[in-house]
């Protein structure tokens, strides 16, 4: 039973950042803007949040500094996304090139700023955020140790964002307008919807969640940030495609890829996997091989928004 608890908890640590970032990408692409800058936005969001924790931790105790860092990372991600939004929406630039430019800029910028501040690129922090047991809920048989022990507040934040995203996308006027801009922007414009504003909103939500995802990725798995998120921005795109741009499917896709990542990173802690005479690099390849296989079979059933990646020109019909 302890092995089950270990695998589930590790899967949560890796699944939640994928879930958050993929939901962010969903908002951008549902509005009609392809956002492959998730990797770079995660890096800058994670860097900003961890730098804030590093500087504020001596003065602000416990979970409070983490909650403040969550806001800082989301704001940093939003700021980065504005660059992509301006290039893609106002300048009508190629959205893939714009996202790639941010992915190339982000790690170099983070390393430069870190070395200016600390002379080294690693940003350490004291990981005091683990919750050993949630009061009352942690005492529930089976589910208590499984879901409410040795956890982080960021895990529950991920599920809260999932519920909020599903409600916003399907139960509000904003969500209907956002989806219409990604499917048929000309029709949306003729109905009085500001397509540019809705696409800006989608990209900014995407940036906020990607920046937050960078912080959520680092907190449970490390005690320092070294300007790398292990390709999670690109894995989040795979989760988005596998999840068919729908929140609930994205959840299951995130759990699948999170499980693959947990196996590749924590196999030595599972006795029957550690006993198998397989080289370590084979396990490290598991998430990426799974990504290729899943996309090969699921891409033919793609239900991407019809107008995604197509710049909208208000003057043309």
C-alpha positions in Angstrom: 0.0 0.0 0.0 2.9 2.4 0.7 4.1 2.0 -2.9 0.6 3.0 -4.1 0.7 6.1 -1.9 4.2 7.0 -3.2 3.2 6.6 -6.9 0.0 8.6 -6.5 1.7 11.4 -4.7 4.6 11.6 -7.2 2.1 11.6 -10.0 0.3 14.5 -8.4 3.5 16.5 -8.2 4.1 16.1 -11.9 0.5 16.2 -13.1 -0.7 19.4 -11.5 1.8 21.8 -13.3 0.9 20.0 -16.6 -2.8 20.5 -15.9 -2.4 24.2 -15.0 -0.2 25.0 -18.0 -2.4 23.0 -20.5 -5.5 24.8 -19.2 -3.7 28.1 -19.9 -2.9 27.0 -23.4 -6.5 26.0 -23.9 -7.7 29.5 -23.2 -5.2 31.0 -25.7 -6.0 28.5 -28.5 -9.7 28.6 -27.9 -9.5 32.4 -28.6 -7.6 31.6 -31.9 -4.0 32.2 -30.9 -1.5 29.4 -30.9 0.8 29.7 -27.8 4.0 27.6 -28.0 5.8 30.1 -25.7 4.6 28.0 -22.6 8.1 26.8 -21.9 9.6 30.2 -21.8 6.7 31.6 -19.8 7.0 28.8 -17.3 10.7 29.5 -16.9 10.3 33.3 -16.3 7.2 32.7 -14.0 9.1 30.0 -12.0 12.2 32.2 -11.8 10.3 35.2 -10.6 8.3 33.3 -8.0 11.4 31.5 -6.6 13.4 34.7 -6.6 10.6 36.3 -4.6 10.6 33.4 -2.1 14.4 33.5 -1.8 14.3 37.2 -0.9 11.1 37.3 1.2 11.4 34.0 3.1 13.5 35.4 5.9 10.7 37.9 6.7 7.4 36.1 5.7 6.7 32.8 7.3 5.2 29.5 6.1 2.5 29.2 3.4 2.0 33.0 3.2 5.2 33.5 1.2 4.1 30.8 -1.2 0.7 32.3 -1.7 2.4 35.7 -2.5 4.8 34.0 -4.8 1.9 32.4 -6.7 0.6 35.9 -7.5 4.1 37.1 -8.5 4.6 34.2 -10.9 1.1 34.7 -12.4 1.8 38.4 -12.9 5.2 37.6 -14.5 3.6 35.1 -16.9 0.9 37.7 -17.8 3.6 40.3 -18.6 5.5 37.8 -20.8 2.3 36.8 -22.6 1.6 40.4 -23.6 4.7 40.3 -25.8 3.3 37.3 -27.6 -0.2 38.8 -27.8 1.0 42.1 -29.3 3.1 40.3 -31.9 0.4 37.8 -32.8 -2.7 40.0 -32.6 -1.6 43.6 -33.4 1.4 42.9 -35.6 -0.2 39.7 -37.1 3.2 38.0 -36.9 3.7 34.3 -37.3 2.5 32.9 -33.9 4.9 30.0 -34.0 7.9 32.3 -34.5 6.7 34.7 -31.8 6.4 31.8 -29.3 9.8 30.3 -30.3 11.4 33.7 -29.7 10.1 33.9 -26.2 11.2 30.3 -25.5 14.8 31.3 -26.6 14.8 34.5 -24.7 13.4 33.3 -21.4 16.3 31.0 -20.1 19.0 33.5 -21.2 17.2 36.4 -19.5 16.6 34.4 -16.3 20.3 33.4 -16.1 21.5 36.9 -16.8 19.3 38.4 -14.1 20.2 35.7 -11.6 23.9 36.2 -12.1 23.5 40.0 -11.8 21.8 39.5 -8.5 23.6 36.5 -7.0 26.6 35.9 -9.3 25.3 32.3 -9.8 22.4 31.1 -11.9 20.8 28.9 -9.2 18.2 30.4 -7.0 17.9 28.4 -3.7 14.9 28.4 -1.3 13.9 26.6 1.9 11.2 24.1 1.0 9.0 24.5 4.0 5.7 24.2 2.1 5.0 20.5 2.4 1.9 19.7 4.3 2.5 16.5 6.3 -1.3 15.9 6.9 -4.3 18.0 6.2 -6.4 18.3 9.5 -9.5 16.1 9.6 -9.2 15.1 5.9 -5.9 13.4 6.5 -7.5 11.0 8.9 -9.9 9.5 6.4 -9.1 5.8 5.8 -7.3 5.1 2.5 -8.1 8.5 0.9 -6.5 10.5 3.8 -3.0 9.1 3.3 -3.5 9.0 -0.5 -4.7 12.6 -1.2 -4.3 14.6 2.0 -0.8 13.6 3.3 2.6 14.7 2.2 1.1 17.2 -0.2 1.3 20.8 -1.2 -1.2 23.6 -1.4 -0.4 23.9 -5.1 -2.1 20.5 -5.7 -5.5 21.7 -4.5 -4.9 25.0 -6.4 -4.6 23.0 -9.6 -8.1 21.4 -9.1 -9.5 24.7 -8.2 -8.2 26.2 -11.5 -9.7 23.2 -13.3 -13.2 23.8 -11.9 -12.9 27.6 -12.5 -11.7 27.0 -16.1 -14.6 24.6 -17.0 -17.1 27.0 -15.5 -15.6 30.1 -17.2 -15.4 28.4 -20.6 -18.8 26.7 -20.7 -21.1 28.6 -18.3 -20.3 32.3 -18.8 -20.8 34.8 -21.6 -17.1 35.4 -21.6 -16.4 31.7 -22.4 -19.0 31.7 -25.2 -17.4 34.8 -26.8 -13.9 33.4 -26.4 -14.8 30.1 -28.1 -16.6 32.0 -30.9 -13.4 34.0 -31.6 -11.5 30.8 -32.0 -14.1 29.2 -34.3 -15.4 32.0 -36.5 -14.0 35.4 -35.6 -15.8 37.1 -38.5 -19.1 36.0 -37.2 -18.2 37.0 -33.7 -17.2 40.4 -34.9 -20.4 40.9 -36.8 -22.2 40.1 -33.5 -20.4 43.0 -31.8 -17.7 41.0 -30.1 -14.3 42.7 -29.9 -12.1 39.8 -31.3 -8.9 41.5 -30.5 -9.9 42.1 -26.9 -11.0 38.5 -26.5 -7.8 37.1 -28.0 -5.8 39.4 -25.7 -7.8 38.0 -22.7 -7.1 34.4 -23.8 -3.4 34.9 -24.2 -3.1 36.8 -20.9 -4.9 34.0 -19.0 -2.6 31.5 -20.8 0.4 33.5 -19.6 -0.8 33.8 -16.0 -1.4 30.1 -15.7 1.9 29.2 -17.5 3.8 31.4 -15.2 2.0 29.9 -12.2 2.8 26.4 -13.6 6.5 27.2 -13.6 6.4 27.8 -9.9 4.1 24.8 -9.2 6.6 22.6 -11.1 9.5 23.7 -8.9 8.0 23.7 -5.4 7.4 20.0 -4.8 10.4 18.7 -6.7 13.4 20.8 -5.8 15.1 23.2 -3.4 16.5 25.5 -6.1 15.6 26.8 -9.5 18.1 26.4 -12.2 16.2 28.0 -15.1 14.9 24.8 -16.5 11.4 23.2 -16.5 12.4 19.9 -18.2 10.4 20.5 -21.3 7.1 20.8 -19.4 5.9 23.6 -21.7 6.0 21.3 -24.7 4.6 18.4 -22.7 1.7 20.7 -21.8 1.0 21.2 -25.5 0.8 17.5 -25.9 -1.6 17.3 -22.9 -3.7 20.0 -24.6 -3.9 18.1 -27.9 -4.5 14.7 -26.3 -7.2 16.4 -24.1 -8.9 17.8 -27.3 -9.0 21.4 -25.9 -11.5 20.3 -23.2 -10.9 20.8 -19.5 -12.0 17.3 -18.2 -10.1 15.5 -21.0 -7.1 17.7 -20.2 -7.3 16.5 -16.6 -7.0 12.8 -17.6 -4.3 13.6 -20.1 -2.3 15.4 -17.5 -2.6 12.4 -15.1 -1.4 10.1 -17.8 1.7 12.1 -18.7 2.2 12.9 -15.0 2.3 9.1 -14.3 4.8 8.6 -17.1 7.0 11.4 -15.6 6.7 10.0 -12.1 7.9 6.6 -13.3 10.8 8.1 -15.1 11.9 10.3 -12.1 11.1 8.1 -9.2 11.5 4.5 -10.4 14.3 3.9 -7.9 11.8 4.4 -5.1 9.6 1.6 -6.4 11.1 -1.7 -5.5 9.8 -3.8 -8.4 10.9 -1.2 -11.0 14.3 -0.7 -9.4 14.8 -4.5 -9.5 14.4 -4.6 -13.3 17.8 -4.5 -15.1 16.9 -1.5 -17.3 19.4 1.4 -17.8 18.3 4.7 -16.1 18.2 6.6 -19.4 15.4 4.2 -20.6 13.2 5.4 -17.8 14.1 9.0 -18.5 12.9 8.5 -22.1 9.5 7.2 -21.0 7.5 10.5 -20.9 8.7 11.7 -24.3 8.3 8.3 -26.0 4.8 8.2 -24.6 4.2 11.7 -26.0 5.1 10.7 -29.5 3.0 7.5 -29.4 -0.1 9.3 -28.0 0.1 12.2 -30.5 0.6 9.8 -33.4 -2.7 8.1 -32.6 -4.7 11.0 -31.3 -3.7 13.8 -33.8 -6.0 12.3 -36.5 -9.0 13.0 -34.2 -7.9 16.5 -33.5 -10.8 19.0 -32.7 -8.7 22.1 -32.6 -10.5 25.5 -32.9 -11.0 26.2 -36.6 -9.4 29.7 -36.6 -6.5 29.0 -34.3 -3.2 30.3 -35.6 -4.9 32.5 -38.2 -4.4 36.3 -37.6 -7.7 38.2 -37.7 -7.8 41.3 -39.8 -10.9 43.4 -39.0 -10.8 45.1 -42.4 -11.0 41.9 -44.4 -13.9 39.5 -44.7 
